[in-house]
């Protein structure tokens, strides 16, 4: 058995810092997953609870660069409870700024604490190739992901500009970061981010894709295909879904407009190598399976309406909450975007842009250079941000998503039932004051004066 922190690990599998030993125990930087989960919950419980006792105020520019630290000795202290893990230090980045962001999306402190700290976190068994550990809260609302030092550093630098854009353009498929933390023990730093959950586990995803708009080595491996819930890639989509996914005209227009704006923002920040995470729920197949099993259609009636509202992410991301109904009915779409498959199947799509914490640094330039010597440069994933954004947008808007040629489809009247009227995003935007900037104002203005961001902002006014 590996000790919670810092012990040697006998392992069978290793990807990056993530290891799985012969007993199935997961470790990250030699810290057991159980110890890491416990430290995360203790740390977040303390920092969010402590912050909620302080009065709200405007966010200042310097708030984005504050780092708070608290020591958690195993025997406890006058500030922290006793616990059965080795001593650790918990760091919270930009706590006041992240509190503002959480409120912007209608997440109250008690709800945030309840989701993250009330019940054990669930480790996802199908992580990506990055070597990160992923946890999901039991209520499905939040994803917790370990990130590398460079990614955490990049997110810190990105925060002021990224969230000014998000504040102005809440209809976005970009990830929503609700907190950035670090667990420090045994000389190791484990940095984590808390994000929105794009693919709720309560909805059966019959297909899942990670799409970049590239074809070079963009096919799921044999090992990946053998998994119970594989993640397919671009070449798999082209072969398995050759006709794309058809949306009614209004939904298609809203989606591609959102994608265009998001790509312009990512390009302006020189971000690249991101992906479109696409989950496909096949309603036709699900109903057929339910009928064969004799179970009633829909399995969501026991979930509280307030909780189901949080799954409106996909639809709200492209349409907002202005054309919604007051309540959800039994057939609510759980926030999925209605679509039609090549054979007429009724589908629900769950989408979001992921892995945005990659900037176009020298390592990417070098990687593209040697790949281009061997392969067609236009097909390589690692590309300059402008080209990457253009290729990504073109692939999504012409190959993945198609516009219906016959007007609204059967589900057009049902579409609003996946959205909550007066969404938390739109309500909070009206209530919250604008960010207040300190002496760094000119720097922030330069950040937002890039043509791509200005063009992205202007899209909302046409």
C-alpha positions as a Markdown table, in Angstrom:
| # | Residue | x | y | z |
|---|---|---|---|---|
| 1 | Unk | 0.0 | 0.0 | 0.0 |
| 2 | Unk | 1.4 | 3.4 | -0.9 |
| 3 | Unk | 1.4 | 6.0 | 1.9 |
| 4 | Unk | -0.8 | 9.0 | 1.3 |
| 5 | Unk | 2.0 | 11.5 | 0.6 |
| 6 | Unk | 5.4 | 11.0 | -0.8 |
| 7 | Unk | 5.9 | 7.2 | -0.7 |
| 8 | Unk | 7.3 | 5.1 | -3.5 |
| 9 | Unk | 4.7 | 3.5 | -5.7 |
| 10 | Unk | 4.8 | 0.1 | -7.3 |
| 11 | Unk | 2.8 | 0.7 | -10.5 |
| 12 | Unk | 1.7 | -0.9 | -13.7 |
| 13 | Unk | 0.6 | 2.2 | -15.6 |
| 14 | Unk | 2.1 | 5.7 | -15.8 |
| 15 | Unk | 1.0 | 8.7 | -17.8 |
| 16 | Unk | 2.8 | 11.9 | -16.8 |
| 17 | Unk | 2.5 | 12.3 | -13.1 |
| 18 | Unk | -0.5 | 9.9 | -12.9 |
| 19 | Unk | 0.2 | 6.3 | -11.9 |
| 20 | Unk | -2.0 | 3.3 | -11.2 |
| 21 | Unk | -0.3 | 0.5 | -9.2 |
| 22 | Unk | -1.0 | -3.2 | -9.2 |
| 23 | Unk | -3.8 | -2.9 | -6.7 |
| 24 | Unk | -5.6 | -0.2 | -8.7 |
| 25 | Unk | -4.6 | 2.6 | -6.4 |
| 26 | Unk | -4.2 | 5.9 | -8.3 |
| 27 | Unk | -1.4 | 8.3 | -7.3 |
| 28 | Unk | -0.4 | 11.7 | -8.6 |
| 29 | Unk | 3.1 | 12.9 | -7.8 |
| 30 | Unk | 3.3 | 10.0 | -5.4 |
| 31 | Unk | 0.2 | 11.3 | -3.5 |
| 32 | Unk | -2.7 | 8.8 | -3.3 |
| 33 | Unk | -5.9 | 9.8 | -4.9 |
| 34 | Unk | -7.8 | 9.4 | -1.6 |
| 35 | Unk | -5.4 | 11.7 | 0.2 |
| 36 | Unk | -5.6 | 14.3 | -2.6 |
| 37 | Unk | -9.4 | 14.3 | -2.5 |
| 38 | Unk | -9.4 | 14.7 | 1.2 |
| 39 | Unk | -6.9 | 17.6 | 1.1 |
| 40 | Unk | -9.0 | 19.3 | -1.7 |
| 41 | Unk | -12.2 | 19.1 | 0.3 |
| 42 | Unk | -10.6 | 20.3 | 3.5 |
| 43 | Unk | -8.9 | 23.2 | 1.7 |
| 44 | Unk | -11.8 | 24.4 | -0.3 |
| 45 | Unk | -14.1 | 24.0 | 2.7 |
| 46 | Unk | -11.9 | 26.3 | 4.7 |
| 47 | Unk | -11.1 | 28.9 | 2.1 |
| 48 | Unk | -14.6 | 29.4 | 0.7 |
| 49 | Unk | -16.2 | 29.3 | 4.1 |
| 50 | Unk | -13.7 | 31.9 | 5.4 |
| 51 | Unk | -14.3 | 34.1 | 2.3 |
| 52 | Unk | -18.1 | 34.0 | 2.7 |
| 53 | Unk | -17.8 | 35.7 | 6.1 |
| 54 | Unk | -16.2 | 38.7 | 4.4 |
| 55 | Unk | -18.3 | 41.4 | 2.8 |
| 56 | Unk | -18.6 | 41.6 | -0.9 |
| 57 | Unk | -16.8 | 44.3 | -2.8 |
| 58 | Unk | -15.7 | 45.3 | -6.3 |
| 59 | Unk | -12.9 | 43.3 | -7.8 |
| 60 | Unk | -9.7 | 45.2 | -8.1 |
| 61 | Unk | -7.0 | 44.4 | -10.6 |
| 62 | Unk | -4.6 | 43.3 | -7.9 |
| 63 | Unk | -7.2 | 40.7 | -6.7 |
| 64 | Unk | -6.2 | 38.5 | -9.7 |
| 65 | Unk | -2.7 | 38.1 | -8.4 |
| 66 | Unk | -3.5 | 37.4 | -4.7 |
| 67 | Unk | -2.4 | 34.0 | -3.3 |
| 68 | Unk | -3.7 | 32.9 | 0.1 |
| 69 | Unk | -2.1 | 30.0 | 2.0 |
| 70 | Unk | -3.2 | 28.0 | 5.0 |
| 71 | Unk | -1.4 | 25.1 | 6.8 |
| 72 | Unk | -3.3 | 22.0 | 7.7 |
| 73 | Unk | -1.3 | 20.0 | 10.3 |
| 74 | Unk | -2.8 | 16.5 | 10.9 |
| 75 | Unk | -3.4 | 17.2 | 14.6 |
| 76 | Unk | -5.4 | 20.3 | 13.7 |
| 77 | Unk | -4.9 | 23.9 | 14.7 |
| 78 | Unk | -7.0 | 26.8 | 16.0 |
| 79 | Unk | -8.0 | 27.5 | 12.4 |
| 80 | Unk | -8.1 | 24.0 | 10.8 |
| 81 | Unk | -9.6 | 20.7 | 11.8 |
| 82 | Unk | -7.7 | 17.5 | 12.7 |
| 83 | Unk | -7.4 | 15.0 | 9.8 |
| 84 | Unk | -5.9 | 11.6 | 9.1 |
| 85 | Unk | -3.7 | 12.8 | 6.2 |
| 86 | Unk | -0.1 | 13.9 | 6.5 |
| 87 | Unk | 0.5 | 17.7 | 7.0 |
| 88 | Unk | -0.2 | 19.8 | 3.9 |
| 89 | Unk | -0.5 | 23.4 | 2.8 |
| 90 | Unk | -3.4 | 24.6 | 0.7 |
| 91 | Unk | -3.1 | 27.6 | -1.5 |
| 92 | Unk | -6.0 | 29.6 | -3.1 |
| 93 | Unk | -5.4 | 31.8 | -6.1 |
| 94 | Unk | -7.3 | 35.0 | -6.6 |
| 95 | Unk | -10.1 | 34.1 | -4.1 |
| 96 | Unk | -12.0 | 37.4 | -4.4 |
| 97 | Unk | -11.9 | 37.3 | -8.2 |
| 98 | Unk | -13.1 | 33.7 | -8.3 |
| 99 | Unk | -15.9 | 34.5 | -5.9 |
| 100 | Unk | -17.1 | 37.2 | -8.3 |
| 101 | Unk | -16.9 | 34.7 | -11.2 |
| 102 | Unk | -18.9 | 32.1 | -9.3 |
| 103 | Unk | -21.6 | 34.6 | -8.5 |
| 104 | Unk | -21.6 | 35.7 | -12.1 |
| 105 | Unk | -22.8 | 32.2 | -13.0 |
| 106 | Unk | -25.3 | 32.0 | -10.2 |
| 107 | Unk | -23.3 | 29.7 | -7.9 |
| 108 | Unk | -23.8 | 30.6 | -4.3 |
| 109 | Unk | -21.1 | 29.8 | -1.7 |
| 110 | Unk | -23.2 | 27.3 | 0.1 |
| 111 | Unk | -24.0 | 25.4 | -3.1 |
| 112 | Unk | -20.4 | 25.4 | -4.1 |
| 113 | Unk | -19.4 | 24.0 | -0.7 |
| 114 | Unk | -22.2 | 21.5 | -0.7 |
| 115 | Unk | -21.2 | 20.1 | -4.2 |
| 116 | Unk | -17.5 | 20.0 | -3.5 |
| 117 | Unk | -17.3 | 19.1 | 0.1 |
| 118 | Unk | -20.5 | 17.4 | 1.3 |
| 119 | Unk | -19.9 | 14.0 | -0.3 |
| 120 | Unk | -16.7 | 12.2 | -1.6 |
| 121 | Unk | -15.4 | 13.2 | -5.0 |
| 122 | Unk | -15.6 | 10.6 | -7.8 |
| 123 | Unk | -12.5 | 9.9 | -9.8 |
| 124 | Unk | -13.2 | 9.5 | -13.5 |
| 125 | Unk | -11.8 | 6.2 | -14.7 |
| 126 | Unk | -11.3 | 7.4 | -18.3 |
| 127 | Unk | -8.8 | 10.3 | -18.1 |
| 128 | Unk | -7.2 | 11.8 | -21.2 |
| 129 | Unk | -3.7 | 11.3 | -22.4 |
| 130 | Unk | -2.4 | 14.3 | -20.5 |
| 131 | Unk | -1.7 | 12.4 | -17.3 |
| 132 | Unk | -4.1 | 14.5 | -15.3 |
| 133 | Unk | -6.5 | 13.3 | -12.7 |
| 134 | Unk | -10.1 | 14.2 | -13.1 |
| 135 | Unk | -12.7 | 14.2 | -10.3 |
| 136 | Unk | -16.4 | 15.0 | -10.6 |
| 137 | Unk | -18.7 | 16.0 | -7.8 |
| 138 | Unk | -21.5 | 13.5 | -6.9 |
| 139 | Unk | -24.1 | 15.9 | -8.1 |
| 140 | Unk | -22.4 | 16.2 | -11.5 |
| 141 | Unk | -22.0 | 19.9 | -11.4 |
| 142 | Unk | -18.2 | 20.4 | -11.2 |
| 143 | Unk | -15.1 | 18.8 | -12.7 |
| 144 | Unk | -11.8 | 19.0 | -10.8 |
| 145 | Unk | -8.7 | 18.6 | -12.9 |
| 146 | Unk | -5.0 | 18.6 | -12.0 |
| 147 | Unk | -3.0 | 20.9 | -14.1 |
| 148 | Unk | 0.7 | 21.5 | -14.8 |
| 149 | Unk | 2.6 | 24.4 | -13.4 |
| 150 | Unk | 2.8 | 26.2 | -16.8 |
| 151 | Unk | -1.0 | 25.7 | -17.3 |
| 152 | Unk | -1.8 | 27.2 | -13.8 |
| 153 | Unk | 0.6 | 30.1 | -14.4 |
| 154 | Unk | -1.0 | 30.7 | -17.8 |
| 155 | Unk | -4.5 | 30.7 | -16.3 |
| 156 | Unk | -3.3 | 33.3 | -13.7 |
| 157 | Unk | -2.1 | 35.6 | -16.4 |
| 158 | Unk | -5.2 | 35.0 | -18.5 |
| 159 | Unk | -7.7 | 35.7 | -15.8 |
| 160 | Unk | -8.2 | 39.5 | -16.1 |
| 161 | Unk | -8.7 | 39.5 | -19.9 |
| 162 | Unk | -10.4 | 36.2 | -20.1 |
| 163 | Unk | -13.1 | 37.0 | -17.6 |
| 164 | Unk | -13.6 | 40.6 | -18.9 |
| 165 | Unk | -14.6 | 38.9 | -22.1 |
| 166 | Unk | -16.7 | 36.3 | -20.3 |
| 167 | Unk | -18.5 | 39.0 | -18.4 |
| 168 | Unk | -19.3 | 40.8 | -21.6 |
| 169 | Unk | -20.1 | 37.6 | -23.6 |
| 170 | Unk | -21.7 | 35.0 | -21.3 |
| 171 | Unk | -23.0 | 33.0 | -24.3 |
| 172 | Unk | -19.8 | 31.1 | -24.8 |
| 173 | Unk | -18.6 | 27.5 | -25.1 |
| 174 | Unk | -15.3 | 28.3 | -23.4 |
| 175 | Unk | -14.7 | 26.6 | -20.1 |
| 176 | Unk | -15.8 | 28.3 | -16.9 |
| 177 | Unk | -13.1 | 28.1 | -14.2 |
| 178 | Unk | -14.6 | 28.5 | -10.7 |
| 179 | Unk | -11.4 | 28.1 | -8.6 |
| 180 | Unk | -7.6 | 27.6 | -8.9 |
| 181 | Unk | -5.9 | 25.8 | -5.9 |
| 182 | Unk | -2.7 | 24.1 | -5.0 |
| 183 | Unk | -2.1 | 21.2 | -2.5 |
| 184 | Unk | 1.5 | 21.3 | -1.3 |
| 185 | Unk | 3.0 | 18.4 | 0.7 |
| 186 | Unk | 6.2 | 16.4 | 0.7 |
| 187 | Unk | 7.9 | 19.0 | -1.5 |
| 188 | Unk | 5.4 | 18.5 | -4.3 |
| 189 | Unk | 2.9 | 21.0 | -5.6 |
| 190 | Unk | -0.4 | 19.6 | -7.0 |
| 191 | Unk | -2.3 | 22.4 | -8.8 |
| 192 | Unk | -6.0 | 21.9 | -9.5 |
| 193 | Unk | -8.8 | 23.8 | -11.3 |
| 194 | Unk | -12.5 | 23.6 | -10.7 |
| 195 | Unk | -14.6 | 23.8 | -13.9 |
| 196 | Unk | -18.0 | 23.4 | -15.2 |
| 197 | Unk | -19.0 | 19.8 | -16.2 |
| 198 | Unk | -19.8 | 19.6 | -19.9 |
| 199 | Unk | -20.9 | 16.0 | -20.0 |
| 200 | Unk | -23.3 | 15.2 | -17.1 |
| 201 | Unk | -23.1 | 11.5 | -16.1 |
| 202 | Unk | -26.8 | 11.3 | -15.7 |
| 203 | Unk | -27.2 | 11.5 | -19.4 |
| 204 | Unk | -26.1 | 8.5 | -21.4 |
| 205 | Unk | -23.6 | 9.6 | -24.0 |
| 206 | Unk | -23.8 | 7.1 | -26.9 |
| 207 | Unk | -20.9 | 8.8 | -28.6 |
| 208 | Unk | -18.1 | 11.1 | -27.4 |
| 209 | Unk | -15.6 | 13.0 | -29.6 |
| 210 | Unk | -12.6 | 15.2 | -29.0 |
| 211 | Unk | -12.3 | 17.3 | -32.2 |
| 212 | Unk | -9.6 | 19.7 | -33.3 |
| 213 | Unk | -10.1 | 20.1 | -37.0 |
| 214 | Unk | -6.9 | 18.2 | -37.7 |
| 215 | Unk | -6.4 | 14.8 | -39.4 |
| 216 | Unk | -2.8 | 14.0 | -38.4 |
| 217 | Unk | -2.9 | 11.1 | -35.9 |
| 218 | Unk | -6.5 | 12.1 | -35.1 |
| 219 | Unk | -8.0 | 8.6 | -34.8 |
| 220 | Unk | -8.8 | 6.8 | -31.6 |
| 221 | Unk | -6.3 | 4.1 | -30.8 |
| 222 | Unk | -7.2 | 0.4 | -30.6 |
| 223 | Unk | -6.7 | 0.6 | -26.9 |
| 224 | Unk | -9.1 | 3.6 | -26.6 |
| 225 | Unk | -11.7 | 1.9 | -28.7 |
| 226 | Unk | -11.7 | -1.1 | -26.3 |
| 227 | Unk | -12.8 | 1.1 | -23.4 |
| 228 | Unk | -16.5 | 1.0 | -22.3 |
| 229 | Unk | -16.9 | 4.7 | -23.2 |
| 230 | Unk | -14.2 | 5.6 | -25.7 |
| 231 | Unk | -13.4 | 9.1 | -26.9 |
| 232 | Unk | -13.2 | 9.3 | -30.6 |
| 233 | Unk | -11.4 | 11.8 | -32.7 |
| 234 | Unk | -11.6 | 13.8 | -36.0 |
| 235 | Unk | -11.0 | 10.9 | -38.4 |
| 236 | Unk | -13.4 | 8.7 | -36.5 |
| 237 | Unk | -16.1 | 11.4 | -36.9 |
| 238 | Unk | -15.5 | 11.7 | -40.6 |
| 239 | Unk | -15.9 | 8.0 | -41.1 |
| 240 | Unk | -18.7 | 7.3 | -38.5 |
| 241 | Unk | -20.7 | 10.5 | -38.9 |
| 242 | Unk | -20.1 | 11.4 | -42.6 |
| 243 | Unk | -23.3 | 13.5 | -42.9 |
| 244 | Unk | -22.5 | 15.5 | -39.8 |
| 245 | Unk | -25.1 | 16.6 | -37.2 |
| 246 | Unk | -28.0 | 18.6 | -38.5 |
| 247 | Unk | -29.4 | 21.5 | -36.5 |
| 248 | Unk | -32.5 | 23.7 | -37.2 |
| 249 | Unk | -31.6 | 27.0 | -38.8 |
| 250 | Unk | -31.9 | 29.2 | -35.7 |
| 251 | Unk | -29.9 | 26.9 | -33.5 |
| 252 | Unk | -27.2 | 26.5 | -36.2 |
| 253 | Unk | -26.8 | 30.2 | -36.6 |
| 254 | Unk | -26.6 | 30.8 | -32.8 |
| 255 | Unk | -24.0 | 28.0 | -32.5 |
| 256 | Unk | -21.7 | 29.0 | -35.3 |
| 257 | Unk | -21.9 | 32.6 | -34.1 |
| 258 | Unk | -20.8 | 31.5 | -30.6 |
| 259 | Unk | -18.0 | 29.4 | -32.1 |
| 260 | Unk | -16.8 | 32.3 | -34.2 |
| 261 | Unk | -16.7 | 34.6 | -31.3 |
| 262 | Unk | -14.9 | 32.1 | -29.1 |
| 263 | Unk | -12.3 | 31.3 | -31.7 |
| 264 | Unk | -11.5 | 35.0 | -32.1 |
| 265 | Unk | -11.1 | 35.4 | -28.4 |
| 266 | Unk | -8.8 | 32.3 | -28.2 |
| 267 | Unk | -6.8 | 33.6 | -31.2 |
| 268 | Unk | -6.4 | 37.1 | -29.5 |
| 269 | Unk | -4.8 | 35.4 | -26.5 |
| 270 | Unk | -2.6 | 33.2 | -28.7 |
| 271 | Unk | -4.3 | 30.1 | -27.3 |
| 272 | Unk | -4.3 | 27.0 | -29.4 |
| 273 | Unk | -4.4 | 23.2 | -29.4 |
| 274 | Unk | -7.9 | 23.3 | -27.8 |
| 275 | Unk | -10.6 | 20.8 | -28.7 |
| 276 | Unk | -14.4 | 20.7 | -29.0 |
| 277 | Unk | -15.7 | 18.1 | -26.6 |
| 278 | Unk | -18.9 | 16.6 | -28.1 |
| 279 | Unk | -21.2 | 14.2 | -26.3 |
| 280 | Unk | -24.0 | 12.7 | -28.3 |
| 281 | Unk | -27.1 | 11.3 | -26.6 |
| 282 | Unk | -29.2 | 9.3 | -29.1 |
| 283 | Unk | -32.9 | 9.8 | -28.1 |
| 284 | Unk | -34.1 | 7.4 | -30.7 |
| 285 | Unk | -31.8 | 4.6 | -29.5 |
| 286 | Unk | -32.5 | 5.4 | -25.8 |
| 287 | Unk | -36.3 | 5.1 | -26.3 |
| 288 | Unk | -35.9 | 1.9 | -28.2 |
| 289 | Unk | -33.8 | 0.4 | -25.4 |
| 290 | Unk | -36.2 | 1.6 | -22.8 |
| 291 | Unk | -39.2 | 0.0 | -24.6 |
| 292 | Unk | -37.3 | -3.3 | -24.9 |
| 293 | Unk | -36.5 | -3.2 | -21.2 |
| 294 | Unk | -40.0 | -2.2 | -20.2 |
| 295 | Unk | -38.8 | 0.9 | -18.4 |
| 296 | Unk | -40.6 | 4.3 | -18.6 |
| 297 | Unk | -39.2 | 7.0 | -20.9 |
| 298 | Unk | -37.1 | 9.5 | -19.2 |
| 299 | Unk | -35.3 | 8.9 | -15.9 |
| 300 | Unk | -34.9 | 12.5 | -14.6 |
| 301 | Unk | -38.2 | 13.0 | -12.8 |
| 302 | Unk | -36.7 | 12.4 | -9.4 |
| 303 | Unk | -34.0 | 15.1 | -9.9 |
| 304 | Unk | -34.9 | 18.5 | -8.4 |
| 305 | Unk | -35.8 | 21.2 | -11.0 |
| 306 | Unk | -33.2 | 23.5 | -9.6 |
| 307 | Unk | -30.5 | 21.0 | -10.1 |
| 308 | Unk | -31.7 | 20.1 | -13.6 |
| 309 | Unk | -31.4 | 23.8 | -14.5 |
| 310 | Unk | -27.7 | 23.6 | -14.2 |
| 311 | Unk | -27.6 | 21.2 | -17.2 |
| 312 | Unk | -28.9 | 24.0 | -19.5 |
| 313 | Unk | -25.3 | 24.8 | -20.1 |
| 314 | Unk | -25.2 | 23.8 | -23.8 |
| 315 | Unk | -28.3 | 25.6 | -24.9 |
| 316 | Unk | -27.6 | 28.7 | -22.7 |
| 317 | Unk | -24.1 | 28.8 | -24.1 |
| 318 | Unk | -25.4 | 29.6 | -27.6 |
| 319 | Unk | -28.8 | 31.2 | -27.0 |
| 320 | Unk | -28.8 | 32.7 | -23.4 |
| 321 | Unk | -31.9 | 32.8 | -21.3 |
| 322 | Unk | -34.0 | 35.4 | -23.1 |
| 323 | Unk | -36.4 | 33.1 | -24.9 |
| 324 | Unk | -37.1 | 30.5 | -22.2 |
| 325 | Unk | -40.1 | 29.2 | -20.3 |
| 326 | Unk | -40.6 | 29.4 | -16.6 |
| 327 | Unk | -40.5 | 25.7 | -15.9 |
| 328 | Unk | -39.1 | 22.5 | -17.2 |
| 329 | Unk | -41.5 | 19.7 | -18.2 |
| 330 | Unk | -41.0 | 16.0 | -18.0 |
| 331 | Unk | -39.4 | 15.8 | -21.4 |
| 332 | Unk | -36.8 | 18.5 | -20.8 |
| 333 | Unk | -33.6 | 18.2 | -22.8 |
| 334 | Unk | -31.3 | 18.5 | -19.8 |
| 335 | Unk | -29.6 | 21.4 | -21.6 |
| 336 | Unk | -28.6 | 19.3 | -24.7 |
| 337 | Unk | -28.9 | 20.9 | -28.1 |
| 338 | Unk | -31.5 | 19.0 | -30.3 |
| 339 | Unk | -30.1 | 17.7 | -33.5 |
| 340 | Unk | -30.7 | 15.1 | -36.2 |
| 341 | Unk | -28.4 | 12.3 | -37.3 |
| 342 | Unk | -27.7 | 11.2 | -40.9 |
| 343 | Unk | -30.4 | 8.5 | -40.6 |
| 344 | Unk | -33.0 | 10.8 | -39.0 |
| 345 | Unk | -32.1 | 9.8 | -35.4 |
| 346 | Unk | -33.2 | 12.4 | -32.8 |
| 347 | Unk | -30.1 | 13.5 | -30.9 |
| 348 | Unk | -29.1 | 15.7 | -28.0 |
| 349 | Unk | -25.7 | 17.3 | -28.2 |
| 350 | Unk | -23.6 | 18.4 | -25.2 |
| 351 | Unk | -20.6 | 20.5 | -26.2 |
| 352 | Unk | -17.9 | 22.7 | -24.9 |
| 353 | Unk | -14.4 | 23.9 | -25.8 |
| 354 | Unk | -11.8 | 22.3 | -23.6 |
| 355 | Unk | -8.0 | 22.4 | -23.0 |
| 356 | Unk | -7.5 | 26.1 | -23.6 |
| 357 | Unk | -4.5 | 26.5 | -21.3 |
| 358 | Unk | -2.0 | 26.0 | -24.1 |
| 359 | Unk | -0.3 | 29.2 | -25.4 |
| 360 | Unk | 1.8 | 29.2 | -28.6 |
| 361 | Unk | 5.2 | 29.1 | -27.1 |
| 362 | Unk | 8.5 | 28.1 | -28.6 |
| 363 | Unk | 7.9 | 24.4 | -27.8 |
| 364 | Unk | 4.8 | 24.4 | -30.1 |
| 365 | Unk | 6.7 | 26.2 | -32.8 |
| 366 | Unk | 9.4 | 23.6 | -32.8 |
| 367 | Unk | 6.9 | 20.8 | -32.6 |
| 368 | Unk | 5.1 | 22.1 | -35.7 |
| 369 | Unk | 8.4 | 22.7 | -37.6 |
| 370 | Unk | 9.5 | 19.1 | -37.4 |
| 371 | Unk | 6.1 | 17.6 | -38.0 |
| 372 | Unk | 5.7 | 19.8 | -41.1 |
| 373 | Unk | 8.9 | 18.3 | -42.5 |
| 374 | Unk | 7.3 | 14.9 | -42.6 |
| 375 | Unk | 3.6 | 15.7 | -43.0 |
| 376 | Unk | 1.4 | 18.2 | -44.7 |
| 377 | Unk | 1.7 | 21.3 | -42.5 |
| 378 | Unk | -2.0 | 22.2 | -42.8 |
| 379 | Unk | -3.1 | 18.9 | -41.2 |
| 380 | Unk | -0.9 | 19.2 | -38.1 |
| 381 | Unk | -2.7 | 19.9 | -34.8 |
| 382 | Unk | 0.0 | 22.2 | -33.4 |
| 383 | Unk | -0.3 | 25.3 | -35.6 |
| 384 | Unk | -0.1 | 29.1 | -35.2 |
| 385 | Unk | -3.1 | 30.4 | -33.3 |
| 386 | Unk | -4.7 | 32.3 | -36.3 |
| 387 | Unk | -4.6 | 29.3 | -38.6 |
| 388 | Unk | -5.6 | 26.9 | -35.8 |
| 389 | Unk | -8.7 | 29.0 | -35.0 |
| 390 | Unk | -9.7 | 29.3 | -38.6 |
| 391 | Unk | -9.3 | 25.6 | -39.3 |
| 392 | Unk | -11.1 | 24.7 | -36.0 |
| 393 | Unk | -14.1 | 27.0 | -36.8 |
| 394 | Unk | -14.3 | 25.8 | -40.4 |
| 395 | Unk | -14.3 | 22.1 | -39.4 |
| 396 | Unk | -17.0 | 22.6 | -36.7 |
| 397 | Unk | -19.2 | 24.9 | -38.8 |
| 398 | Unk | -19.2 | 23.0 | -42.0 |
| 399 | Unk | -18.3 | 19.4 | -41.2 |
| 400 | Unk | -19.5 | 18.7 | -37.7 |
| 401 | Unk | -22.6 | 20.8 | -37.6 |
| 402 | Unk | -24.9 | 21.3 | -40.6 |
| 403 | Unk | -27.8 | 23.6 | -41.1 |
| 404 | Unk | -31.2 | 22.1 | -41.9 |
| 405 | Unk | -32.5 | 23.1 | -45.3 |
| 406 | Unk | -36.2 | 22.6 | -44.4 |
| 407 | Unk | -36.7 | 25.1 | -41.6 |
| 408 | Unk | -37.4 | 24.1 | -37.9 |
| 409 | Unk | -37.6 | 20.4 | -37.2 |
| 410 | Unk | -40.0 | 18.5 | -34.9 |
| 411 | Unk | -38.2 | 19.6 | -31.8 |
| 412 | Unk | -38.3 | 23.4 | -32.4 |
| 413 | Unk | -41.2 | 23.9 | -30.0 |
| 414 | Unk | -39.6 | 21.7 | -27.3 |
| 415 | Unk | -36.2 | 23.5 | -27.5 |
| 416 | Unk | -36.9 | 26.2 | -24.9 |
| 417 | Unk | -37.7 | 23.5 | -22.3 |
| 418 | Unk | -34.0 | 22.9 | -21.9 |
| 419 | Unk | -33.4 | 26.5 | -20.7 |
| 420 | Unk | -34.4 | 28.3 | -17.5 |
| 421 | Unk | -36.0 | 31.7 | -17.9 |
| 422 | Unk | -34.0 | 34.4 | -16.3 |
| 423 | Unk | -30.8 | 32.3 | -16.3 |
| 424 | Unk | -28.3 | 32.8 | -13.4 |
| 425 | Unk | -25.9 | 34.2 | -16.0 |
| 426 | Unk | -28.1 | 36.9 | -17.3 |
| 427 | Unk | -29.5 | 37.9 | -13.9 |
| 428 | Unk | -26.2 | 38.1 | -12.2 |
| 429 | Unk | -24.8 | 40.2 | -15.0 |
| 430 | Unk | -27.4 | 42.8 | -14.3 |
| 431 | Unk | -26.8 | 42.8 | -10.6 |
| 432 | Unk | -23.0 | 42.8 | -10.4 |
| 433 | Unk | -21.0 | 46.0 | -10.8 |
| 434 | Unk | -18.3 | 46.2 | -13.4 |
| 435 | Unk | -14.7 | 45.4 | -12.6 |
| 436 | Unk | -12.7 | 48.2 | -11.0 |
| 437 | Unk | -9.2 | 48.6 | -12.2 |
| 438 | Unk | -6.1 | 50.0 | -10.4 |
| 439 | Unk | -2.9 | 51.4 | -11.8 |
| 440 | Unk | -2.7 | 48.6 | -14.3 |
| 441 | Unk | -5.7 | 50.0 | -16.2 |
| 442 | Unk | -3.7 | 50.8 | -19.4 |
| 443 | Unk | -2.4 | 47.3 | -19.5 |
| 444 | Unk | -5.9 | 45.8 | -19.3 |
| 445 | Unk | -7.1 | 48.2 | -22.0 |
| 446 | Unk | -4.3 | 47.1 | -24.3 |
| 447 | Unk | -5.3 | 43.5 | -23.6 |
| 448 | Unk | -8.9 | 44.1 | -24.8 |
| 449 | Unk | -8.0 | 46.4 | -27.7 |
| 450 | Unk | -6.7 | 43.6 | -29.9 |
| 451 | Unk | -8.7 | 43.4 | -33.2 |
| 452 | Unk | -9.8 | 39.9 | -32.6 |
| 453 | Unk | -11.4 | 40.6 | -29.2 |
| 454 | Unk | -13.0 | 43.8 | -30.4 |
| 455 | Unk | -14.4 | 41.9 | -33.4 |
| 456 | Unk | -15.7 | 39.2 | -31.0 |
| 457 | Unk | -17.4 | 41.7 | -28.8 |
| 458 | Unk | -18.9 | 43.5 | -31.9 |
| 459 | Unk | -20.6 | 40.2 | -33.0 |
| 460 | Unk | -23.2 | 40.7 | -30.4 |
| 461 | Unk | -24.3 | 43.9 | -31.9 |
| 462 | Unk | -25.0 | 42.7 | -35.4 |
